[in-house]
Each structure stands twice: as structure tokens, then as C-alpha cells.
Amino acid sequence: MILKRLSAKLSFAVAALLLLSFYISCNSGASTYNHTTWSQYGGGPDQSKYFDASEITKDNVGQLQVAWMYNSEDSMSYFFSPIVVDSMMYVMAKNFSLVAVNVNTGKEVWIHTKLMGLSRRGINYWESSDKKDKRLIFTLNNSLQAIDAVTGKSILSFGDSGYVDLRQGLDRDPSSIRRMQSMMPGIIYNDLVILGSAPGENYFSPPGHIRAYNVVTGKLEWTFHTIPHPGEFGYDTWPKDAYKYAGAVNVWSEMSVDEKRGIVYLPLGSPTYDYYGADRIGANLFGNSLVALDAKTGKRIWHYQTVHHDLWDYDLASAPQLLTVKNNGKEIDAVAVATKHGFMFVFNRETGEPLFPIEEKPFPASNMPGEHAWPTQPISSLPDFTRHAVTKETLNPFFPDSIKQQWLKRLDSSKSGLYLPPSDKYETVMMPGALGGANYGNTGSNPGKGIMYVMTQEYASTYRLKKVLPPSANLSNDEVKRVKAFYTATCKTCHGANMEGGLAPTLVNAGQRIFYDEFKGIVLNGRGQMPGFVHVDEQTITALYRYLGGNPARPNFSRRIDTTSKVNGPVVASGGAKIKPDANRSAPMFDYPEGVDHPVDRYTTDYGLDWMGLLSPPWSSLVAYDLNTGTIKWRKPIGEDSLYSKGDKTTGAPSGVLRKGMVVTSTGIVFTTAKGGKLYAFDAEDGTVLWETTLSHETNGQPIMFTKNGKQYLVVNATGTFAKDSYNQAAKPGALPRGYLVYALPDIKK
């Protein structure tokens, strides 16, 4: 059974051999994408962040300067990566407005306001073959929408009155789903937009099935079940009927497409719950797998699972890189993926066969009730790019003595090491933790030369499982009496004596699942079959919310938009297509379906992200892999730290590459952003820093590159706020306002 569930060879026999001859005969050769435009997130469908232009070279990169900038005119920190099509650059600015800017003049062409909830990292562009239909495709508040790229107005013929409800078709009541869309925009292939999702990481979150929609009509063209249904490959790697309650196994980051072959590569994430899997015994395909699908039909070609039965939140989070490498004397088109936990896996792009050996090695069992950690895990033979344990010898040398002594004692009672299952009996200190390693935006490549670049951070997580208990809060005796009296009088009949549900859903820990404003509105106004209770006072509502595990002071980020300020400029539309409210909104799924076997208890832990600088430096690095030889060419620290090393350039910065990105040029330069508002130009050959500058504001978006009239431009989103452990460049004299900085070489004087 173990071999049946795990072997990639079985996958090849079932699917790859059936399709291999077709792909080899009809689709041989590298991608047709020429890397001279940046009209998609990541530059193009292969997500290489590679750009082919000749003006900016190693010799003149030191002359780069800000040619012009677009002021975002607000105080928001955008994660948005612009795209450029012809003479138009599309950015997010002005209180979450989508703005079209003419790159020749820097002037606004149109503004579509009030798009709070639009996919945070960027948008897609598509045009018809005759170029008469040009569309911006994006997700907005759990819907898929389209805007005319020329006019800026919503295309209301798309989907149902301008939108597609992404909550549909996910094995759950759509009205019960609170979050679904990813912060990434998905990817375009021909007339399809292929979407991942971010359904959440809690028990009973929806599944992360991959779906493809027609960009013109909004019609759903295919669905790939990432948690297999009965009769589908991989169903036997889960308990019976697990698809009815298990969630996630989603692509929340970047997918890559080989346009020539028509293959989309999916870096899939963990199943829920991330750290305790007693209700999902098995290998859990396609969790933590690199999956190759026929982009036209959604049919699986091959897969490889990088973590079996994940208990550590080791999602595949970075873009698979499509490269051509020389392996055993042959040129092979490969796909490579860098993981959160510091491994590099490289496969034949068509067959999924590993190009470098991978060994299944044994790891410790779990001591948690009902849990069965997988006995082996795949270990790549390529050099890894992170450390895998925290020891007394490797603690941060910059810690003050009090912190050092605290951790020396803490390590005496905790455990640290690769693939140690979480426990409720002791703390596990995992390196890397939930934030990697390599994360979204952190990979790029020179596709033709077989060189891959990885931005990585050594950021630990501390875990200790705790049993999920009934709701509680630090309430006074009077508040508890008030809550119990109100509950008995108005809620008990439907929600049950122990709040575990009956005629209505369970309320156990409901305060952790919805924001206070929404909770208050439901109590006062009712929802569905539930009547409103307009007589209840604010103090009772607040106490009840706290009793159900909520914190009324918890910020609701969906309400941060400033709706009172007027947006100046050529406003053409507002709010996107109007989304119809649910007639009856169901509560999220809170328990196992009736008749499904399941564990009695559930366990959870927090992400344990308090110690991003726990290890000795370097904390963040840019690593260059030569995948022709399977070696690391060079490694350089990136980011600036003001807390421990006080700006020492040899240490990098703790959490230095989170939300950062790169551009790789054909002239041998790797541009990267890093914590502290740093922008670097590295020599792609040996990692020498050719140029660096410090932005006036932090950058949290993927940088881009484009050419216009023979001139080459680098664009950086500098709208972020500096972390407390970074120097505040925005407070310095001469600092630029928040906005999008456009760098270029100075014009040659004639």
C-alpha cells in the first residue's frame, strides 16, 4: 500500500505513458514565449522573471536613476505588481483603484475606483487574435471579473452580469464559503484563465480545486480535483469520503505554463489541518505535489509529491521554473521547484522523471493520538539552501544575554530537526518554518542556460499542539451571567445547550471565524431563518462575541479603504461588476458530515512566527543554482537589518525576502528587492553586487521590466511601510512619496 500510494512510477504508468508520445511528437522544443514584454504577472507564462533586452548591461547598470514615478496618492501598502501592454501600465493606487498610466507621458488614462478585494499581487491581460478585444482579468471578493483594458469599464457580458462566483462547485454550500480567491491572479493560456485559490487553513476549509474559465464568456471549462473524488487517481491516499470535509491542497501562489507543450505546472499546498492529520490518514495526494496538467483539458499528465502527509505547512509556494539543462550529455527541457523547507527538485518536463536522484528516507513517528506521520520523506540529492535545525551553537550571536539564556533553556525541553511531527507534549522548533525557505515571488531563471535563482530566508516556527476546547474568554462573573442568560433565552433552542449545533450550526469558537461587525449585524438583523434581536445591548453582544472566542478589537482589514476621499483624475467606473448578495447565507462548515468516521478530538497550534532572527546569519540570501551540474554557483546575503547587525551587509535581514521578487536579464544581471527597501543588481555569473540603492518606502510587489522606443525600464512598487527592524527611509530628507518608481539609464546627450 505504501508503494502504491507514493511511487511516482505508478503515476507515470497510468498517465504519462498514455500522453508522452503525443507531447513529444507534437510539442517538442522550448516555449515560444520571447521574454520581451511584461504583460503577465511574473513576466510571462513561464514565470521566469526573465527579460530579453540589451540596453542595461553590467557596465552601465550603476548609472540607473529614477526617470519618473507614479504617485499612489494614499497611505496604502500595495503588494501589486504592474503589467505593461503597448503604451499602458496598469497599477493599483488611490485607495484601491485600478489605474491605467501612459508610459510615454506618465499621465493617467483611466481610473476604476473602489476595487478593494482585488487579487493583491496583480492582474492578467488577454487580447483576441485580431487585437480588437483587450481584457484585464482578475479576482475580486471571491468572484472572477473582466475590465476592458482600453476603457477601464467592467465587461458586463462576462459571466453572470459581469462576474463568476468562485464559491460555486467546491463540495460545500457556496454561501457558507467566506474566502476563496488567491492573492495571485492565476495564469492565462490561450482563451483560458487558470485559477488557484486560498480557501483557508482551518478544519473544514473548502478544497483548493484548480479551475479554468473562458476569458470571454466566463464559462467553467474544466476542474481538477486536488482532493480526489471517488474513482479518481489518488482517492485511496485519503480516508473514505475525506473529500467531503478535507480542505485546501490549493495553489495560492504562482503557476507556470509551457505554452508550446500546453502544460500547466501546479505547485500545490498542504491539506487541512496543517499540523494535525488524524482525520486524513494517508499520503494525501495531491497535497504538496508538483502536478503537470494538460492546460486545455485539466487532465493529469504526471505528479510528484514533495512531502507525504504534511504536518509542517510545507506548501509548494514558489513558481516552478521551466529551463533547458544539459543532463548526461543531453539537452532536456526541465521543470524545477524550490520548496519552503530548502530543497530543490528537478524533473523532466514531459515525463516527470527526476533528473537528479531523490531518496525516500525514514523520519520519526508522531506521538499524537490517532496521528500517523508518514514513515519516509523524499530528500533531493541536490544541495539544499536552508538549515534544518536550531541548536544552541547556531543561535543568533547578536541576542542580548537575557534572550540567549532564555533560548538555551528553551532548547533543553524542545526538539528541533527536519520532519519532527508536532506534539502536545513538547515544543518543536522547525527550521525552516511556515514562511520558508523559498516563498512566492522568490524564484526566477535564465531558461536557456539552465540557471535558477532562489531567494530564501531562514525563519523558524515554534509549534505546540493544543486540544480544541469549547469557547472561553476572560469575562467577569457578571458578563458570564449576562451571556448565559441571553444564550439560554434566545440561542439555545437552535444552537444547542453546548453551542454545538442542532437546528442551527455550531457556535463553538465562532468568534474566531468572523469579524465583530459581521457578528453584531447577524445578532441584530438576523440571517436566513434566524430572526434579529434588536433589543440586545452592545455590552451583551460584545461579551457574547468574546465568549465565543472572538476579539472585538481584531482589525477587519477588509474595511481599511477610505471611502470618503474623492479620487481625482479620469474616473470611468467604480466597484467592478455588482455582486449579488446571498439570499440566505449559511454558516461555514464546522463539523464532519453525518456518517463520516472521524477522530474525537482536534488539535491546533499557532504559526509560531515570533523569532524570525532565531538562527545566526545570514538570515536571507540570493542563491544561484546551475541545474546543468546540480551545484550552487554562488550565494549572497540580501536585505538590511537595523535590530541585530545594524546594517552589516554580510548578514542579510531576518525575513528579508518575504513578498520580494526579482528580474533576470539577458545581459547577465539579476535585479532583486529585499527588506529595508533594498534594490540590488547582481552579476548573474558570480553574484558580485554591481549596483544597489535604498528606496524611500518598502517594496512588497514583484518588480517588472519593459522597453519602449528602444529604452529599457525597471519598475519597482515602493508603496510599503518599513518594519520596526528596518531603518525608516521615508523620514529622511528628500524621500520620495509612495508610488511606482521607474528606473532607466540617463539619456545620452547629443
LOROTI-123984 format. One record per residue (C-alpha): residue in one letter; x, y negated, z negated. Coordinates in steps of 0.1 Angstrom, whole numbers, padded with zeros to 4 digits, always signed. Layout:
<rs>
aXYZ ...
</rs>
This chain:
<rs>
m+0000+0000+0000 i+0028-0024-0008 l+0045-0019+0025 k+0012-0021+0043 r+0004-0055+0028 l+0038-0070+0031 s+0055-0058+0063 a+0058-0084+0090 k+0063-0055+0113 l+0027-0045+0108 s+0017-0079+0119 f+0038-0077+0150 a+0024-0043+0159 v-0012-0054+0155 a-0010-0088+0173 a+0024-0098+0186 l+0029-0069+0209 l-0005-0074+0224 l+0002-0110+0233 l+0040-0111+0237 s+0042-0101+0273 f+0017-0128+0282 y+0035-0156+0264 i+0069-0146+0277 s+0058-0143+0313 c+0037-0174+0314 n+0052-0197+0289 s+0089-0193+0287 g+0111-0223+0283 a+0112-0252+0258 s+0085-0276+0250 t+0076-0301+0278 y+0074-0330+0254 n+0102-0355+0263 h+0106-0373+0229 t+0105-0408+0244 t+0073-0420+0227 w+0058-0420+0192 s+0021-0416+0198 q+0016-0389+0172 y+0024-0385+0136 g+0060-0371+0134 g+0067-0385+0169 g+0052-0357+0189 p+0035-0323+0187 d+0067-0305+0176 q+0071-0327+0145 s+0109-0330+0151 k+0110-0368+0144 y+0134-0368+0174 f+0137-0397+0197 d+0155-0399+0230 a+0168-0434+0238 s+0203-0448+0244 e+0204-0484+0231 i+0211-0479+0194 t+0244-0460+0190 k+0268-0451+0163 d+0290-0480+0174 n+0263-0507+0172 v+0238-0494+0146 g+0255-0517+0120 q+0241-0547+0138 l+0204-0537+0133 q+0183-0566+0119 v+0146-0573+0113 a+0133-0585+0147 w+0098-0592+0134 m+0074-0579+0109 y+0037-0574+0104 n+0025-0587+0070 s-0001-0563+0055 e-0016-0593+0036 d-0026-0574+0005 s-0011-0557-0026 m-0017-0521-0015 s+0009-0494-0013 y+0002-0476+0020 f+0016-0442+0029 f+0006-0448+0065 s+0029-0440+0095 p+0022-0462+0125 i+0019-0449+0161 v+0027-0468+0192 v+0009-0464+0226 d+0019-0485+0255 s+0020-0521+0240 m-0001-0513+0210 m+0010-0504+0175 y-0017-0491+0151 v-0011-0498+0113 m-0031-0497+0081 a-0032-0531+0063 k-0055-0558+0050 n-0074-0539+0023 f-0075-0506+0042 s-0083-0519+0077 l-0070-0503+0108 v-0052-0529+0129 a-0040-0529+0165 v-0009-0550+0169 n+0006-0560+0203 v+0043-0551+0200 n+0052-0577+0226 t+0039-0606+0206 g+0033-0592+0171 k-0003-0605+0173 e-0034-0587+0162 v-0056-0574+0190 w-0084-0560+0168 i-0092-0551+0132 h-0116-0524+0120 t-0121-0531+0083 k-0131-0511+0052 l-0117-0477+0061 m-0109-0467+0025 g-0106-0429+0025 l-0089-0427+0060 s-0062-0400+0062 r-0035-0416+0042 r-0004-0406+0062 g-0016-0416+0097 i-0039-0410+0127 n-0039-0392+0160 y-0040-0406+0196 w-0056-0389+0226 e-0063-0400+0261 s-0081-0384+0290 s-0061-0374+0321 d-0074-0404+0340 k-0065-0426+0310 k-0100-0441+0310 d-0109-0427+0276 k-0084-0436+0248 r-0092-0425+0213 l-0079-0427+0178 i-0088-0395+0159 f-0088-0394+0121 t-0105-0381+0090 l-0124-0404+0067 n-0141-0394+0034 n-0145-0357+0044 s-0155-0365+0079 l-0138-0364+0113 q-0143-0396+0133 a-0131-0414+0165 i-0124-0450+0173 d-0119-0465+0208 a-0082-0473+0209 v-0089-0503+0232 t-0118-0519+0215 g-0114-0507+0179 k-0151-0497+0176 s-0164-0464+0164 i-0174-0439+0192 l-0209-0430+0181 s-0213-0403+0208 f-0187-0383+0189 g-0202-0356+0166 d-0234-0365+0149 s-0238-0403+0153 g-0201-0408+0152 y-0188-0382+0128 v-0184-0345+0120 d-0190-0333+0084 l-0158-0314+0074 r-0175-0298+0045 q-0195-0275+0068 g-0185-0239+0074 l-0163-0233+0044 d-0181-0205+0025 r-0195-0230+0000 d-0226-0252-0003 p-0214-0283+0017 s-0230-0307-0007 s-0210-0292-0036 i-0176-0300-0020 r-0161-0331-0034 r-0128-0331-0014 m-0117-0315+0018 q-0097-0337+0041 s-0060-0337+0041 m-0038-0369+0038 m-0023-0357+0071 p-0041-0365+0104 g-0039-0330+0119 i-0024-0325+0154 i-0036-0328+0190 y-0033-0300+0215 n-0049-0307+0249 d-0085-0317+0241 l-0085-0303+0206 v-0076-0318+0172 i-0064-0290+0149 l-0071-0298+0112 g-0057-0287+0079 s-0073-0297+0046 a-0068-0305+0009 p-0097-0288-0009 g-0081-0289-0043 e-0062-0266-0065 n-0087-0257-0092 y-0105-0225-0098 f-0133-0221-0072 s-0119-0248-0049 p-0131-0243-0013 p-0109-0223+0012 g-0085-0241+0035 h-0096-0226+0068 i-0079-0241+0099 r-0103-0256+0124 a-0101-0271+0158 y-0126-0296+0172 n-0131-0310+0206 v-0118-0346+0206 v-0146-0358+0230 t-0177-0341+0216 g-0166-0332+0180 k-0177-0296+0186 l-0161-0270+0165 e-0141-0248+0189 w-0125-0223+0166 t-0119-0214+0129 f-0090-0194+0115 h-0099-0179+0081 t-0068-0184+0059 i-0085-0163+0032 p-0096-0133+0054 h-0132-0122+0056 p-0143-0085+0056 g-0129-0067+0086 e-0102-0093+0093 f-0064-0087+0091 g-0052-0094+0055 y-0086-0088+0038 d-0071-0058+0019 t-0044-0081+0004 w-0071-0095-0019 p-0097-0081-0043 k-0130-0072-0027 d-0151-0103-0020 a-0123-0127-0030 y-0132-0150-0001 k-0164-0158-0019 y-0146-0176-0048 a-0108-0179-0040 g-0097-0213-0026 a-0070-0233-0009 v-0045-0214+0013 n-0045-0246+0033 v-0023-0268+0055 w-0022-0301+0036 s+0010-0312+0053 e+0023-0311+0089 m+0016-0286+0116 s+0037-0282+0147 v+0027-0273+0182 d+0047-0257+0211 e+0028-0273+0239 k+0044-0251+0266 r+0035-0219+0250 g+0003-0231+0235 i+0012-0220+0199 v+0004-0239+0167 y+0025-0232+0137 l+0008-0234+0103 p+0028-0239+0070 l+0002-0226+0046 g-0001-0234+0009 s-0009-0214-0023 p-0041-0197-0032 t-0060-0209-0063 y-0055-0209-0091 d-0018-0218-0085 y-0003-0204-0118 y-0026-0175-0128 g-0038-0150-0103 a-0056-0122-0123 d-0087-0128-0101 r-0067-0124-0069 i-0045-0093-0074 g-0026-0086-0042 a-0002-0102-0018 n-0029-0128-0009 l-0024-0133+0029 f-0022-0159+0044 g-0011-0178+0013 n+0024-0193+0015 s+0028-0180+0051 l+0041-0194+0083 v+0014-0184+0108 a+0016-0187+0146 l-0018-0191+0163 d-0029-0194+0199 a-0037-0231+0198 k-0065-0227+0223 t-0084-0199+0206 g-0072-0198+0170 k-0062-0161+0173 r-0033-0150+0151 i-0001-0141+0170 w+0022-0134+0141 h+0028-0144+0105 y+0055-0142+0078 q+0047-0146+0041 t+0075-0165+0022 v+0060-0159-0013 h+0038-0130-0022 h+0010-0136-0047 d+0023-0171-0055 l+0023-0182-0092 w+0045-0213-0088 d+0027-0236-0064 y+0054-0230-0037 d+0033-0242-0008 l+0050-0244+0026 a+0049-0282+0027 s+0072-0294+0054 a+0068-0293+0091 p+0080-0262+0109 q+0108-0272+0133 l+0109-0259+0169 l+0145-0256+0180 t+0166-0237+0206 v+0195-0218+0190 k+0223-0196+0201 n+0220-0163+0183 n+0241-0132+0190 g+0252-0147+0223 k+0216-0155+0235 e+0196-0187+0236 i+0165-0182+0216 d+0136-0206+0210 a+0131-0205+0173 v+0109-0219+0146 a+0124-0228+0112 v+0107-0237+0080 a+0123-0252+0048 t+0105-0244+0016 k+0097-0261-0017 h+0119-0237-0035 g+0150-0243-0015 f+0151-0215+0012 m+0154-0217+0050 f+0136-0192+0071 v+0142-0189+0109 f+0122-0168+0133 n+0119-0161+0170 r+0092-0185+0180 e+0073-0160+0201 t+0076-0127+0181 g+0081-0139+0145 e+0112-0117+0141 p+0137-0132+0117 l+0169-0144+0133 f+0188-0141+0100 p+0183-0113+0075 i+0157-0116+0048 e+0158-0092+0019 e+0130-0082-0004 k+0145-0085-0040 p+0129-0075-0073 f+0118-0101-0098 p+0103-0100-0134 a+0068-0088-0141 s+0042-0110-0158 n+0032-0106-0194 m-0002-0123-0190 p-0033-0103-0194 g-0047-0090-0161 e-0019-0105-0141 h+0002-0085-0117 a+0031-0106-0103 w+0044-0092-0070 p+0074-0069-0077 t+0096-0083-0049 q+0100-0116-0031 p+0117-0124+0003 i+0151-0140-0001 s+0167-0156+0030 s+0204-0148+0038 l+0209-0184+0048 p+0225-0208+0022 d+0198-0223+0000 f+0196-0261-0006 t+0184-0262-0042 r+0195-0248-0075 h+0171-0222-0091 a+0176-0226-0128 v+0181-0251-0156 t+0208-0242-0180 k+0225-0260-0209 e+0255-0265-0188 t+0236-0282-0159 l+0216-0307-0179 n+0217-0343-0169 p+0250-0357-0182 f+0235-0392-0184 f+0209-0382-0210 p+0213-0400-0244 d+0224-0376-0271 s+0189-0375-0287 i+0173-0363-0254 k+0202-0339-0248 q+0198-0323-0282 q+0160-0321-0277 w+0166-0301-0244 l+0193-0279-0259 k+0168-0268-0285 r+0140-0265-0260 l+0160-0243-0237 d+0166-0219-0266 s+0129-0210-0267 s+0121-0213-0230 k+0130-0194-0199 s+0143-0206-0165 g+0151-0189-0133 l+0137-0180-0099 y+0103-0164-0097 l+0098-0162-0135 p+0060-0158-0139 p+0043-0185-0161 s+0033-0174-0196 d+0013-0185-0226 k+0039-0172-0250 y+0068-0195-0240 e+0076-0223-0217 t+0090-0217-0182 v+0113-0243-0167 m+0111-0239-0130 m+0137-0253-0106 p+0125-0265-0082 g+0090-0273-0095 a+0058-0283-0078 l+0074-0312-0059 g+0102-0293-0044 g+0127-0289-0028 a+0115-0299+0007 n+0081-0315+0009 y+0060-0332+0035 g+0079-0355+0059 n+0112-0340+0047 t+0123-0321+0078 g+0134-0331+0113 s+0157-0317+0140 n+0177-0321+0172 p+0156-0295+0190 g+0180-0288+0219 k+0211-0284+0197 g+0197-0262+0170 i+0205-0286+0142 m+0179-0291+0115 y+0178-0318+0088 v+0163-0313+0054 m+0156-0340+0027 t+0155-0323-0006 q+0151-0331-0043 e+0160-0311-0074 y+0129-0318-0095 a+0119-0293-0122 s+0085-0284-0136 t+0077-0271-0170 y+0048-0247-0174 r+0030-0230-0203 l-0004-0214-0197 k-0033-0221-0220 k-0067-0204-0220 v-0095-0225-0206 l-0117-0233-0236 p-0151-0249-0240 p-0152-0287-0237 s-0139-0307-0266 a-0128-0343-0274 n-0116-0364-0303 l-0150-0376-0313 s-0162-0389-0346 n-0188-0369-0366 d-0215-0394-0357 e-0206-0392-0320 v-0207-0354-0321 k-0242-0355-0337 r-0254-0380-0311 v-0241-0359-0282 k-0256-0327-0296 a-0289-0343-0302 f-0291-0358-0267 y-0279-0325-0252 t-0305-0304-0271 a-0333-0328-0262 t-0325-0333-0225 c-0300-0309-0211 k-0301-0275-0230 t-0332-0261-0212 c-0315-0262-0178 h-0278-0261-0185 g-0279-0235-0213 a-0272-0235-0250 n-0234-0233-0245 m-0234-0255-0214 e-0225-0225-0193 g-0254-0230-0169 g-0288-0213-0163 l-0314-0231-0142 a-0287-0257-0135 p-0249-0255-0131 t-0224-0251-0159 l-0212-0283-0176 v-0181-0268-0191 n-0153-0293-0186 a-0175-0312-0162 g-0158-0345-0173 q-0126-0333-0156 r-0142-0328-0123 i-0160-0361-0116 f-0153-0397-0124 y-0171-0415-0152 d-0190-0439-0128 e-0205-0409-0109 f-0213-0391-0141 k-0230-0421-0156 g-0250-0426-0123 i-0262-0389-0124 v-0274-0392-0160 l-0292-0425-0155 n-0306-0419-0120 g-0308-0381-0117 r-0298-0359-0087 g-0317-0333-0068 q-0341-0316-0092 m-0326-0333-0122 p-0345-0364-0134 g-0329-0396-0145 f-0327-0406-0182 v-0329-0444-0180 h-0334-0447-0218 v-0299-0434-0228 d-0275-0459-0241 e-0239-0465-0229 q-0223-0451-0261 t-0241-0418-0258 i-0232-0414-0221 t-0195-0422-0229 a-0195-0398-0258 l-0211-0370-0237 y-0186-0375-0210 r-0157-0373-0234 y-0173-0342-0250 l-0173-0326-0215 g-0135-0331-0212 g-0136-0365-0194 n-0116-0397-0200 p-0137-0428-0191 a-0105-0448-0187 r-0092-0425-0160 p-0088-0446-0129 n-0110-0439-0099 f-0087-0446-0070 s-0115-0444-0045 r-0127-0478-0059 r-0095-0498-0057 i-0104-0515-0024 d-0110-0552-0027 t-0145-0557-0011 t-0147-0594-0020 s-0118-0608+0000 k-0125-0618+0036 v-0103-0602+0062 n-0090-0629+0086 g-0084-0621+0122 p-0101-0604+0152 v-0125-0581+0132 v-0145-0559+0156 a-0161-0534+0132 s-0163-0522+0096 g-0165-0490+0077 g-0164-0465+0106 a-0194-0444+0115 k-0220-0444+0088 i-0220-0411+0069 k-0255-0399+0059 p-0258-0392+0022 d-0267-0357+0010 a-0304-0353+0004 n-0297-0331-0026 r-0261-0330-0039 s-0252-0297-0056 a-0227-0293-0084 p-0193-0279-0075 m-0188-0241-0078 f-0179-0235-0114 d-0181-0197-0118 y-0178-0164-0100 p-0206-0153-0077 e-0230-0129-0093 g-0219-0093-0089 v-0182-0100-0083 d-0157-0084-0106 h-0135-0109-0123 p-0113-0115-0154 v-0130-0126-0186 d-0105-0154-0193 r-0090-0181-0172 y-0057-0198-0179 t-0043-0232-0167 t-0012-0254-0171 d-0004-0289-0161 y+0022-0296-0134 g+0050-0304-0160 l+0065-0332-0140 d+0078-0353-0168 w+0115-0346-0162 m+0124-0354-0126 g+0161-0360-0136 l+0165-0330-0158 l+0194-0315-0139 s+0228-0330-0133 p+0231-0349-0100 p+0229-0351-0071 w+0192-0353-0075 s+0183-0359-0039 s+0201-0351-0007 l+0200-0350+0031 v+0212-0316+0043 a+0222-0307+0079 y+0218-0271+0089 d+0235-0256+0120 l+0210-0229+0128 n+0232-0215+0156 t+0256-0203+0130 g+0234-0202+0099 t+0255-0227+0080 i+0252-0260+0063 k+0272-0286+0082 w+0271-0313+0056 r+0251-0326+0026 k+0249-0363+0014 p+0232-0379-0016 i+0204-0404-0009 g+0183-0428-0029 e+0192-0453-0056 d+0187-0447-0094 s+0186-0475-0120 l+0178-0453-0150 y+0207-0429-0154 s+0235-0435-0129 k+0228-0473-0125 g+0232-0474-0087 d+0260-0449-0083 k+0258-0438-0046 t+0271-0403-0053 t+0242-0392-0074 g+0211-0399-0053 a+0179-0407-0071 p+0156-0385-0091 s+0125-0377-0070 g+0144-0396-0043 v+0127-0381-0012 l+0091-0378-0022 r+0069-0395+0005 k+0100-0403+0025 g+0110-0394+0061 m+0134-0396+0090 v+0141-0403+0126 v+0167-0383+0145 t+0181-0400+0177 s+0196-0386+0209 t+0227-0408+0202 g+0236-0389+0171 i+0221-0409+0143 v+0198-0397+0115 f+0178-0426+0100 t+0163-0417+0066 t+0143-0436+0039 a+0148-0429+0002 k+0138-0440-0032 g+0147-0475-0042 g+0137-0490-0008 k+0168-0475+0008 l+0171-0472+0046 y+0202-0453+0059 a+0217-0444+0092 f+0239-0412+0090 d+0262-0398+0116 a+0244-0367+0127 e+0277-0349+0132 d+0294-0353+0098 g+0270-0372+0075 t+0290-0404+0074 v+0269-0434+0064 l+0270-0457+0094 w+0247-0484+0080 e+0224-0489+0051 t+0200-0516+0038 t+0176-0521+0010 l+0140-0531+0017 s+0121-0557-0003 h+0094-0532-0011 e+0094-0494-0015 t+0087-0473+0016 n+0062-0444+0014 g+0055-0438+0050 q+0072-0419+0078 p+0095-0443+0098 i+0090-0443+0136 m+0108-0454+0167 f+0097-0467+0201 t+0111-0485+0232 k+0096-0515+0250 n+0111-0531+0281 g+0143-0513+0276 k+0147-0523+0240 q+0147-0498+0211 y+0129-0505+0178 l+0128-0488+0144 v+0097-0494+0123 v+0095-0489+0086 n+0064-0492+0063 a+0076-0513+0034 t+0044-0518+0015 g+0051-0498-0016 t+0057-0507-0052 f+0090-0498-0068 a+0091-0471-0095 k+0102-0481-0130 d+0135-0464-0125 s+0143-0484-0093 y+0156-0519-0090 n+0127-0543-0082 q+0139-0558-0049 a+0106-0576-0045 a+0115-0600-0073 k+0148-0611-0057 p+0151-0645-0039 g+0144-0642-0002 a+0124-0610-0005 l+0101-0603+0024 p+0063-0598+0018 r+0048-0563+0021 g+0044-0551+0056 y+0058-0532+0085 l+0094-0541+0094 v+0105-0538+0130 y+0143-0534+0133 a+0162-0540+0166 l+0197-0549+0178 p+0202-0587+0184 d+0196-0598+0219 i+0227-0603+0240 k+0233-0639+0247 k+0237-0646+0284 
</rs>
